[in-house]
């Protein structure tokens, strides 16, 4: 596919991207591409300004050919100011439309036409630089705007064949000035070299922009697939939770009847087993209720308002009591203890990371929490064998695991996507004595003000 065709295809694409506040935000690749293209025009215009100054100096001082330097200098000053204004424009967040690129190219065509009018018109060998403007239009603009550039440059070329100022070659110094034909040939070569260099710079930058855009498109597609996968998993989980509610209620009624049967309660061993069954059944009910609560998207009214320190202490204490690790090292240094309303799924995310560490290192698991600027940084360590290289390369992808169980590989996938939705990040690394996973969670995503705004 040619470069203009690929750019046009990229310009038409829009993707859905997970955001911090809205959940999903729309990002237009067209806006990003147009800004890069406008900056490319700025770079080429700086080259044009330097080239015009150098050409005027050489023609006036070396060849001793009189030129309207003041008027040509005013055009160069205009280009300089236009470039400064364009750089300021690119620093804004407002989107850049194709029409703005067209106007910028029209300014370049107009200034080139004025400079050629002041220096010989169509007899000036630099007249072929109009072709460079046409190529820029073909690469950067839609077909209608490109044909507009073609028509205007063609009209300017025709107009310059009859309307221009003479440059007074007859009065040039004979020793320094060759005849008209030789001077024209030299000028054509300089114009050819300049256009070639500019085209190479242009095509190189455009190809690099295309590679960046292709990589971004690929990443967005991958994230879209992952989001769709998560939605399906959420629907399946909530459906399963609804279906499990009935059999769990039936088991609860049967278990209560057994606990009231004298034949069973008289046997201490059976009594202990009934107690364990009741605890396991209560745990199952709690899990199902949590799934239904999360699926129902109950926010501020369903989440307990707490502080960072209390939330971390509760998570660490609950995980230690449920998993009973041989040694659990917990260190908290959060400094300013802000009030938060953490999502239930964030607690499950921390449990998932700690469970993986415990499975890799049953003898020792460490959790360190600290506050860095506006982020809560949680570091989970273990003394296991570490992450294999292939797992590190595809960390967080669905079904990427070293376990043999068919359902494995979804925990870290969910963790990565939960953190991405919150605006955070996760970084796995191998250390000298095991593995470590660092989670960065924006405190603003857990703040009470943020939750109140969502509700």
RALIN-V989181 format. One record per residue. N is the residue number from 1. RES is the residue in three letters. D_CENTER is the distance of its C-alpha to the mean C-alpha in Angstrom with 2 decimals. Layout:
BEGIN
N/RES/D_CENTER
N/RES/D_CENTER
END
This chain:
BEGIN
1/UNK/24.82
2/UNK/25.28
3/UNK/22.63
4/UNK/23.50
5/UNK/23.48
6/UNK/20.07
7/UNK/18.66
8/UNK/20.54
9/UNK/19.24
10/UNK/15.56
11/UNK/16.56
12/UNK/18.04
13/UNK/15.19
14/UNK/13.48
15/UNK/11.62
16/UNK/11.71
17/UNK/8.93
18/UNK/10.44
19/UNK/10.86
20/UNK/13.15
21/UNK/16.07
22/UNK/16.14
23/UNK/15.12
24/UNK/13.32
25/UNK/11.76
26/UNK/11.80
27/UNK/9.32
28/UNK/11.42
29/UNK/10.62
30/UNK/14.03
31/UNK/13.29
32/UNK/10.75
33/UNK/13.27
34/UNK/16.19
35/UNK/15.16
36/UNK/14.90
37/UNK/18.16
38/UNK/19.81
39/UNK/19.17
40/UNK/20.66
41/UNK/23.67
42/UNK/24.02
43/UNK/24.30
44/UNK/26.82
45/UNK/28.72
46/UNK/29.18
47/UNK/30.64
48/UNK/32.84
49/UNK/34.12
50/UNK/35.08
51/UNK/36.64
52/UNK/38.68
53/UNK/39.98
54/UNK/40.97
55/UNK/42.66
56/UNK/44.62
57/UNK/45.79
58/UNK/46.92
59/UNK/48.64
60/UNK/50.41
61/UNK/51.41
62/UNK/51.76
63/UNK/53.16
64/UNK/54.75
65/UNK/53.67
66/UNK/53.70
67/UNK/50.55
68/UNK/49.75
69/UNK/47.61
70/UNK/47.32
71/UNK/46.03
72/UNK/43.64
73/UNK/42.45
74/UNK/41.69
75/UNK/39.38
76/UNK/37.56
77/UNK/37.29
78/UNK/35.82
79/UNK/33.14
80/UNK/32.40
81/UNK/32.08
82/UNK/29.98
83/UNK/27.49
84/UNK/27.39
85/UNK/26.84
86/UNK/24.02
87/UNK/22.24
88/UNK/22.69
89/UNK/21.43
90/UNK/18.12
91/UNK/17.73
92/UNK/17.81
93/UNK/15.14
94/UNK/17.33
95/UNK/16.28
96/UNK/18.19
97/UNK/20.39
98/UNK/22.21
99/UNK/25.37
100/UNK/24.24
101/UNK/23.67
102/UNK/27.13
103/UNK/28.74
104/UNK/27.42
105/UNK/28.91
106/UNK/32.08
107/UNK/32.47
108/UNK/32.33
109/UNK/34.87
110/UNK/37.10
111/UNK/37.18
112/UNK/37.86
113/UNK/40.64
114/UNK/42.20
115/UNK/42.17
116/UNK/43.79
117/UNK/46.31
118/UNK/47.34
119/UNK/47.75
120/UNK/49.65
121/UNK/47.64
122/UNK/47.53
123/UNK/49.71
124/UNK/46.92
125/UNK/45.31
126/UNK/41.86
127/UNK/42.16
128/UNK/40.16
129/UNK/37.00
130/UNK/36.79
131/UNK/35.65
132/UNK/32.57
133/UNK/31.65
134/UNK/32.19
135/UNK/29.93
136/UNK/27.13
137/UNK/27.65
138/UNK/27.69
139/UNK/24.36
140/UNK/22.43
141/UNK/24.23
142/UNK/25.31
143/UNK/28.86
144/UNK/30.76
145/UNK/29.46
146/UNK/30.06
147/UNK/33.64
148/UNK/34.03
149/UNK/33.31
150/UNK/35.77
151/UNK/38.48
152/UNK/38.15
153/UNK/38.16
154/UNK/41.09
155/UNK/42.92
156/UNK/42.39
157/UNK/43.72
158/UNK/46.81
159/UNK/47.41
160/UNK/47.29
161/UNK/50.01
162/UNK/52.52
163/UNK/51.13
164/UNK/50.49
165/UNK/52.15
166/UNK/54.23
167/UNK/53.19
168/UNK/56.81
169/UNK/56.92
170/UNK/60.71
171/UNK/60.84
172/UNK/58.57
173/UNK/60.17
174/UNK/61.68
175/UNK/60.97
176/UNK/57.31
177/UNK/56.66
178/UNK/56.98
179/UNK/58.19
180/UNK/56.02
181/UNK/55.17
182/UNK/54.13
183/UNK/52.00
184/UNK/50.29
185/UNK/49.64
186/UNK/48.17
187/UNK/45.93
188/UNK/44.76
189/UNK/43.85
190/UNK/41.89
191/UNK/40.08
192/UNK/39.37
193/UNK/38.01
194/UNK/35.83
195/UNK/34.44
196/UNK/33.82
197/UNK/31.90
198/UNK/29.76
199/UNK/29.10
200/UNK/28.11
201/UNK/25.67
202/UNK/24.32
203/UNK/24.01
204/UNK/22.50
205/UNK/19.71
206/UNK/19.18
207/UNK/19.12
208/UNK/16.54
209/UNK/14.29
210/UNK/15.12
211/UNK/14.33
212/UNK/10.81
213/UNK/10.48
214/UNK/12.36
215/UNK/10.25
216/UNK/7.12
217/UNK/9.86
218/UNK/11.31
219/UNK/8.56
220/UNK/8.42
221/UNK/12.17
222/UNK/12.55
223/UNK/10.97
224/UNK/13.19
225/UNK/16.08
226/UNK/15.69
227/UNK/15.71
228/UNK/18.74
229/UNK/20.33
230/UNK/20.07
231/UNK/21.63
232/UNK/24.43
233/UNK/25.05
234/UNK/25.25
235/UNK/27.72
236/UNK/29.74
237/UNK/29.85
238/UNK/31.03
239/UNK/33.50
240/UNK/34.83
241/UNK/35.23
242/UNK/37.26
243/UNK/39.39
244/UNK/40.01
245/UNK/41.26
246/UNK/44.56
247/UNK/45.57
248/UNK/44.61
249/UNK/46.82
250/UNK/49.60
251/UNK/49.34
252/UNK/49.48
253/UNK/52.70
254/UNK/54.28
255/UNK/53.45
256/UNK/55.02
257/UNK/58.12
258/UNK/58.38
259/UNK/58.20
260/UNK/61.24
261/UNK/63.29
262/UNK/66.03
263/UNK/66.19
264/UNK/62.58
265/UNK/62.52
266/UNK/65.64
267/UNK/63.95
268/UNK/61.89
269/UNK/59.77
270/UNK/58.89
271/UNK/58.27
272/UNK/55.68
273/UNK/53.94
274/UNK/53.94
275/UNK/52.32
276/UNK/49.56
277/UNK/49.08
278/UNK/48.87
279/UNK/46.23
280/UNK/44.16
281/UNK/44.57
282/UNK/43.47
283/UNK/40.36
284/UNK/39.58
285/UNK/40.12
286/UNK/37.77
287/UNK/34.97
288/UNK/35.59
289/UNK/35.68
290/UNK/32.34
291/UNK/30.75
292/UNK/32.33
293/UNK/31.34
294/UNK/27.65
295/UNK/27.84
296/UNK/29.57
297/UNK/26.68
298/UNK/29.25
299/UNK/27.55
300/UNK/29.37
301/UNK/32.83
302/UNK/32.16
303/UNK/30.55
304/UNK/32.67
305/UNK/32.07
306/UNK/32.35
307/UNK/31.16
308/UNK/28.77
309/UNK/31.78
310/UNK/33.65
311/UNK/30.74
312/UNK/30.20
313/UNK/33.96
314/UNK/34.43
315/UNK/31.76
316/UNK/33.27
317/UNK/36.78
318/UNK/36.19
319/UNK/34.46
320/UNK/37.32
321/UNK/39.96
322/UNK/38.54
323/UNK/37.72
324/UNK/40.43
325/UNK/38.94
326/UNK/41.47
327/UNK/39.79
328/UNK/36.82
329/UNK/35.78
330/UNK/34.05
331/UNK/33.21
332/UNK/31.74
333/UNK/31.04
334/UNK/29.07
335/UNK/31.09
336/UNK/30.59
337/UNK/31.09
338/UNK/29.15
339/UNK/29.98
340/UNK/27.45
341/UNK/27.52
342/UNK/25.49
343/UNK/24.62
344/UNK/26.94
345/UNK/24.20
346/UNK/23.09
347/UNK/26.62
348/UNK/26.51
349/UNK/23.31
350/UNK/25.23
351/UNK/28.24
352/UNK/26.37
353/UNK/25.23
354/UNK/28.76
355/UNK/30.41
356/UNK/28.67
357/UNK/29.76
358/UNK/33.27
359/UNK/33.55
360/UNK/32.71
361/UNK/34.91
362/UNK/37.67
363/UNK/39.46
364/UNK/36.85
365/UNK/33.53
366/UNK/32.04
367/UNK/29.76
368/UNK/28.85
369/UNK/27.22
370/UNK/26.48
371/UNK/24.78
372/UNK/22.55
373/UNK/21.95
374/UNK/20.21
375/UNK/19.29
376/UNK/21.69
377/UNK/21.53
378/UNK/23.45
379/UNK/24.61
380/UNK/26.50
381/UNK/28.78
382/UNK/31.32
383/UNK/33.99
384/UNK/33.43
385/UNK/32.89
386/UNK/29.14
387/UNK/26.29
388/UNK/27.06
389/UNK/24.89
390/UNK/23.80
391/UNK/22.78
392/UNK/20.68
393/UNK/18.90
394/UNK/18.15
395/UNK/18.09
396/UNK/17.29
397/UNK/17.80
398/UNK/20.52
399/UNK/24.07
400/UNK/23.31
401/UNK/26.29
402/UNK/29.48
403/UNK/31.60
404/UNK/34.01
405/UNK/33.74
406/UNK/32.29
407/UNK/30.43
408/UNK/28.70
409/UNK/25.05
410/UNK/23.72
411/UNK/23.85
412/UNK/21.00
413/UNK/18.95
414/UNK/19.58
415/UNK/19.02
416/UNK/15.46
417/UNK/14.62
418/UNK/16.66
419/UNK/14.93
420/UNK/11.44
421/UNK/13.18
422/UNK/14.74
423/UNK/11.69
424/UNK/13.12
425/UNK/12.90
426/UNK/15.61
427/UNK/16.91
428/UNK/20.05
429/UNK/22.52
430/UNK/26.11
431/UNK/28.63
432/UNK/32.20
433/UNK/33.75
434/UNK/31.23
435/UNK/27.62
436/UNK/25.36
437/UNK/22.25
438/UNK/20.49
439/UNK/18.84
440/UNK/17.14
441/UNK/17.62
442/UNK/17.20
443/UNK/20.78
444/UNK/19.96
445/UNK/18.75
446/UNK/22.31
447/UNK/24.29
448/UNK/27.20
449/UNK/26.23
450/UNK/22.90
451/UNK/24.87
452/UNK/27.53
453/UNK/25.13
454/UNK/23.80
455/UNK/27.42
END
